[in-house]
Amino acid sequence: MTTIQTTPFEGQKPGTSGLRKKTKVFMQKHFLENFIQSTFDAIGGVDGKILVLGGDGRYFGKEAAQIILKMAAANGAAKVFVGQGAWLSTPAASHLIRTLETDGGIILSASHNPGGPEEDFGVKYNAANGGPAPEKITDAIFERTKNITSYLKLDVPDVDLGHIGTQTLGEMVVEVLDPVAAYADMMEGIFDFAALKALFAKGFRMRMDSMCAITGPYAVEIFENRLGAPKGTVVHEVPLEDFGGMHPDPNPTWAHELMAEMMGENAPDFGAASDGDGDRNMILGAGTYVSPSDSLAVIAANAKLVPAYAEGLKGVARSMPTSAAVDRVAEALGLACFETPTGWKFFGNLMDAGRVSLCGEESFGTGSDHVREKDGLWAVLMWLNIIAARGQSVGEIVADHFKRFGRNYYSRHDYEALPKELAEGMLDDLRAKLSDLPGKEYQGLVVGNADEFAYTDPVDQSVSQHQGFRILFAGGSRVVLRLSGTGTEGATLRVYLERYVAGPEGLAQDPQEALAPIIKATEEIVGIAATTGKQQPDVIT
């Protein structure tokens, strides 16, 4: 064991899901080591503990894994399970933490952010329930980073992570696992694979875009090998350290190849994409884009068609910025519905307490209590199972849903890489006038209420303040504004716009046209263009 002296780095505060920085920041001498040692210290040390380790294959991941293994051994860990090649999708890591009953795990990923030497890297700690560390742990990690003076690390050769099997590192056992098999087996136990095989056997055509990220091997194994989809169904299936130069974020802007194919002539029946670490998803039909909020609602309404949920859902939960579409399903089905801050960690207590079994975020994240992370491929399989059971296309399923529940027109506008002081100042100005907004009219819309969202966890009564601004208009329309916690450069302002139409008329408008009055009202109230100089958002989803 070697004790290495160090000094604190500024800015090692974990965001909504771990610490994310530019890769070269993580590659600085002592930077990663400081954060890992602070994590170990914040959880009471790892002496005698068992951990899971893996990541999305991005640049610097293999080197980071070796550093963490040597530090875990020096800190007295008993055993670490590692995905072969240091690979593990985030939901697969959560599954292993739970099924192997480990004390937690470390995931190497910046999720949907681009990868490479000039791009992004990330590290997060997941607790023993398989979910992202709660705020009390991330706060403790951050506090420890401020005063760390040394860390422990073995001075030994690297471990062979290329071959499945068991080795030792000092006195610690390192077991290299197939990163795909256990996860694929779990999926086979949740869904009706026989029905899905029959669907593909009848000529059903699908395009799965893994965006040169971690789900490629998982998708090939599940869709092509186990379900019999034709070879080539999965594209961009080989994980690359820089994601092939792609931005591995499954939305219409970045998954433009898939969008063009699905909206073009002779489109496949079904399309899907996943992100860098495999926890996000985008769902498409021929000529049909399904927003994440609508996808969550459709899954909730049809969950009983899937074997694992045949007895019904325990309850549903959504992040506050996510549209209220799933709320209407929950009300109709008599299900409890919870509204939480952004960040999957807030769903963990609800799932552990048995109060919900389906959760979703508007940022293309959907999942259930089979793990404690959002799960992109799980969402894709949910849709496939629903399609097989209903015998309808994606477009028909969505149209039927709107007829039954009405439509929540919804869009997210992202203003990226803003100067942090400018973005924070703009929201400070909004905070100062929240109490004056109710009763005022903008673009024909009357403000009913305006507040800054705070959340009290119904399980442990913990309170989370300052979770985003809400401007609620009479009639069910609203706008939400918050700064993202997932960027690595400047600040990203996310603006969420929503308008409810009960139907039967007005259910087929273009979302941006339907939301136009709310967009204009938001500019009047907040002055985004006037303050930032950006006349249009950088990304619209």
N, C-alpha and C positions, 0 to 999 in steps of 0.2 A: 504494500500500500504506500502511495506517495501523497504527501500533503503539499499542495501547490498554493502559494500565496497569490492573492488577487485583490482587486479593488472594484467597487460597484460600478455598473454602467447605468446611466440614466435611461428611462423609457422602457423598462422591462415589465410593464404592467400588462397582464393578459387581457385580451378583449373578450368579445362574446364567446369565443371558442379558442382560447390559447393565445400564444404570443406570435405575431406575424411581423416580419421585417423583410427588407431586402436581403437576398441571399448573402451578399458580401458583408452585411452587418453581422449575420450569424457566423460567418467564417472568420471574423476577427478573433485574435488570440483571447481566450478566456470567456468570450461572450456566451456561447452555448453552455460551456461548463458552469458558469455562474448561475444561469437560469435553471439548469438541471439540479445542481446542488441545492439551490434555493427551494426547488420543488420537493426534493427528498426531505429537506429539513422541515418544510411546512406541513408535510404529512406525517411528521413524527419519526422520520428516518425510514430506511428500507431494510434494516437488519433482520434477516430471517424471512423476508417477504418474497412473494412470487409475483412477477410482473409479465405483461405482454408488451411487445415492441414491434412496430412496423410502420409503414407509411405508403405514400402514393407514388413512390418511384421518382420523384422530382430530383433535380440537381442538388447535390450535397447530402442527399438522404442516406446513402450507404456510409459515407464518412461520419455523419452524425450518429448513425446507429452504432458504429464501432466505439465512438467516444462515450455514448451512453452506457453501453455494455461494460466498458472498463470502469466507469464511474459507479455503476450499480454493484459490480464485484467489489470494488474498493470500499463501498459503503455497507457491505455485508449482506447483500441480497442473496437469497438461497437459490433462486432459479429465475431465468427469463425465457419465455417462449417468444421466438422471433419468426416472422414470416420469411420464407425463402427469398433470398435476394433483398431482404429488408422490406418486402412488399406486404402490405395488408390494406385493404380498403377500410375506411373508418367504420362502417357497420360490421364488417367481418371482425375487426379488432374488438368491437363492443361484444359481439357474440362469443369470442374466445374468452374474454375477461369473465363473462357470466358462466359459460359452460365449464371452463377449467377452474372456476372459483378462485381466481387470483385476487391479489390485493389491489389491483388496478393496472394501468397500462400507460404507455407513452406513445402518442401518434405523431408521426412526422409528416406534416402537411400544411399547406396554406390554402386548402380546400379548392375553391374555384378560381383562385388567383393564378396568373401565369407563372411558369417556372423557368429556370435557367440561371446562369451566373449573373445576369443583369436584372433578374426578376425577383420572385418572392419565395420565401421559405417560412415554415411555421412549426411550432412544437406545442402540443397540449397534453395535459395530464387528464386521464379518465379514471374515475373512482371505481370502487369495487362493484358497484351496480352496473358498470359498463358505460355510464354516461359521463358527459363533460363535468369537470370539477365544479361544484357549486361555488357561489361567490365567496363564502367564508374561507374556502381553500385558495381561490385565486387571489383574494385580498391578502392572505397570509404569505403566499408566494411573493407577491409584489413587495410586501414589507420586508421580507428576508433579503430580496435583491438590493435593497437600499443600504444594507450594512454588512454584506458578506465580505469576509476577509480571506477565506481559503476554501479549497474544495479537494475532494479525494478522488484519485484516479490511478488505476494500475498502469505501470509502465511495462507492457507486454505486447507481443505481436497481435495483429488483428485475428478475429475469429473467421472461420470459413462459413459464410452465410449462403453459399451457392448450392450446398447439398443438404438434403433432409437428413436429420440425425441428431445425436446428442454429443456434446463436447463439454469441456470444463474451461473456465476462465478463472484462474486462481482456485478458490474453493466454491465458486458459483457454477451451477449447471446451466448451460445454454442449449435449448432444444429448438432446432430449426424445423418448422412445420410447413406443409403444403398450405399456401395462403388461401386457396380456393375451395378445397374439398369440403371442409366442415360447413362453410357458408352455403354452398350449393346443396348439401344434404339438408340443411335447415329449410331452404326454400322448397325443396321437394316435400317436406313434411307439412308445409303451410298450404300449398296450392294443389289444385287438381291437375297434376301433370298428365294424367291420361287424357283429360279433355283438351289440354293444350297440345298434346301430341296429335290428337285427332284434328284439331283446328289447322295445324300446319300441314298435315297429311292431305287435307282437302284443298290445298293451294293457297292458303292465307299467306299474304306477303307482308313482311315486316322489314324495317330498316332501323338498326340500332347503332347509333353513333357514340362510340366510347371516347372520342376526342383525344386519342393518343394518351389516354390516362388509365388509371388503375383498373377500371371495370372491364377493360378489354378481355383479359383472361377469364374473368367470372362470366361475362356475357357469352363468350364462345362456348364455355363449358355448359352453361344452362340452356341457352337457346339453340345452339347448333348441335352440341353433343347429346344432351339429354332430351330435348324436346323435338329434335329432328328438323329444325328450320334449315333451309339450304345454306351451304357454305357461302360465305359472303354476306349473309344477313347482317353480321356485325362488321362495321367498318371502323377504320382508325382504331383497330383492336390491339395494337402493340403499344404498351406504355413506353413513353420516351421521356428523357430527363427534362426536356424543354417543351414537352407536349407537342412536338413537331412545329413549334412556333405558334401554336394555337393559344387562344385564351380559353381554358377549359371550363367555361361557364355555360351551362345548358339553357340558353335563352335565345330568342329569335335573332338577336344581334350577332352573337358569337357562334351559334350553331347554324350559320347561314346556309351551308351546303345542304344540311338536312331540311331546312325550311324550304329552300328552292325545290328540292325533290318532292316534298310532300305537297307543295302548292302547285306543282307543275302537272303536265299531262302524264297519264299512265302512272300516277303516284301509287306507291304501296298502300296496303290497307291500314297500316299502323306504323307510326314512327316514334322513336324515343331517343333521348340523349342523356348522358350522365356527366358529372363533373370530375375534377381532378382526383378527389379522394373517394368518389362513389356514393356520396350521401345526398346528392341532389338529382333531380330528374326533370325532363320536359316531355310532355305528352302531345302527340299529334295524330290526327287521322288524315285521310285523303282530303285535302282542301280545308282542313279544320285544325285550328290551334286551340288547345285547351289551357286556359290560364291556371297557374298553380292553385289559386283560391277555388276555382271551379272544379279542378281535379279533386281536391280534398272533399268538396261537397258531394261530388258524384260517387267517390269511393265510400263515403259515409252512408249514402243512400242505398248502396248496392252491396255492402260488406257481407251480408248474409249469404250471398251467392258463392262465397269463398269458404272452403271447408273449415279453416281454422277459426272463422268468425260466424259460423252457421247459427250459433246460439245468440248472436247479436253483440253489439258493442257495449262496453261498460260505460263509456262516456266519450266525449270528444273534447279536444282543446286546440286552440289556435293562438298564434302570436297576435298582439294587439293590432299591428299594421295589416294583417291578413283580412281579406274581406269577410263580411258577415254571412256569406253564402252558406257556410256549414252550420251557422246558428239556426238558420231556417229549417235545415234538415233535422237538426237535433230537436228543435221544438216539435216538429211534426212526428218524430219517432219517440218522443218522450225521453230523450237522453240528456244527461247533464252536459253542459257546455261551459268551458273555462276560457277566459281571455288572459293571456300571460304576456310579459315583456318578450322582446325578441331575444332569441338564444335558446337552443334546445335544452340546455341545462334546466330551464324552468319547467319543462314537462316531466323531468325525472321523478320528482316527489309525487306528482299526480299518478304516474304509472306505477311507482313502487307501492303506493297506497291502494292500488286497485281501483282508482276512480276514473281512469280513462284508458282506452286501448287504441285510440287513433288520434294523431296529432299532426299539425301542419303549419308551415310558414309560407308566406307569399313568395319568399326568395327561393322557390323551387325545391323546398324541402318537405317531404312527407314521410311518415313512418308510423309504426305501431309498437306495442309493448313486447314484441318478439326480441327487440334489442333496446338500447337506450340511446340510440342515435337516429337521425333521419336516415332513410335507406332508399337510394335511387332505384336499384334493381327490384326491390320489393314493390315499389310503386308501379313499375312497369308490369310486373307479374300480376298485380292486382287488376290493372286495366285489362290485360290479356284474359284473365280468368272471368272478369265481368263480360267481356265481349263474347267469350265462348259460351257462357251461360245464357246470355240474353239473345244471342244470334243476331245482333245488330252492329252497325258500324259505329265508329266513334262519333261522327256527326249526328247520327240518329239518337244515340244515347244522350248526348248533350242537349239536343233539341227537346227530347222528352223531359229531361230534368228541368229545363227552363219553363216548360209548360206547367209542370207540377209545382215548382217552388218559386217561380219568378227569376229574374236575372239581376245580379249585382254587377253592373258594369264597373270595371276596375282596371287601373293601370298604375305602374310605378315609374316615376321619372327620376333618373339619377343625374346629379351634377357632380362630376368627379374632379379630383385633384384641386379642390379649392384651397386657398390659404386658410389654415386652421383658424387663425384669429378672425378672419372675415366671416367664415361660416358660423363660428361660435357667437360672434357679435350680432349677426343677423337673427339668430335664435334667441339671444338675450333680449333683443328689441321686441321680438314676438312675445316672450315671456312677460315683459313689462306691460303689454297691452291686452293680455288674455281676458282680464276681468271686464274690460270695456267693450268686448266684441259682441256678447249676447244682445240680440235685438236689432243689430245693425244689418243692413241689406247690401249685398254685393252681387251684381249680375243677376238680379231677381231672386237671389237666394238669401234667406234670413238665417242668421246665426242663432242656433238654439242654445248651444253651450260651447265653451272652449276651456281646455285644461291641459295640464302636464300630467301624463299618465303615471300613476304609482300603483304598485302591486303588492298585496299582502297574500303570501302563500297560504292557502287554506289548510295545508297539512302541518307545517311547522311554524306558521305565523310570522316568518321572516318578511321584511319589508324591503322593496326595491323602489327607490325614488328616481325621478328624472328619466323616464323611459320613453319619452317622445311626446310631441305636442299633438293634440286633437282639436280640430275645429269641426263641430257637428252642426249641420244645417237642418232646418225643419224638413221633414219628409224622408229622412233616412240617408241623405247624402252626407259625405264627410271628406275631410282631407287630414292626413297625418304627416308630420314632418319629424325626421330624426337624423342624427349623424350616424353613419355606419361604423361598426366596430371591427370590420374585416379588412379595411384597406391598409396599405403600408406607406402611402405617400400622400401628404396633404390630408384633406378631409373630403368625404363623399356625403353630400346631402341627398337623402332619399325622401321623395315626396310621393305619398300614396293617395290616390284619388278614387272615390267610390260613389256610385249613384245606383239606387235600387229602383227597378221597374217591375211591378207586379205582373204585368201582362193582362190579357193575352196579346195586346198590341204592344209594339215597340220593343220586341225581344230580339230583333235582328239588326240593330244598328251597328255601325262601326264604333268601337269603344272610345276612340279619341274624339269623335264627333259627339257622342252621347255625353262625354265628360267635359266638353268645351266650356260650358259656363263655370264649372268648378275650377278648371284650369285658370280661367281669367280672374275669377274671384280670389284665388290663391295669390296671384300676382298682385292684385290690389292690396291684399292684407299684408303679405310678407315682403313683396318687392324683390324677388329672387333675381330676375333679369336686371333690374335697376341697380342692385347691389353688386352682383357678380360680373355683369357685362355679358353673360351667356344668354342669348336670346332663345336657345333651345336646349333641352337636356342632352347630355352625352349619350345616354342609353334610355330607351323607352321599352318597357316590358308590360 
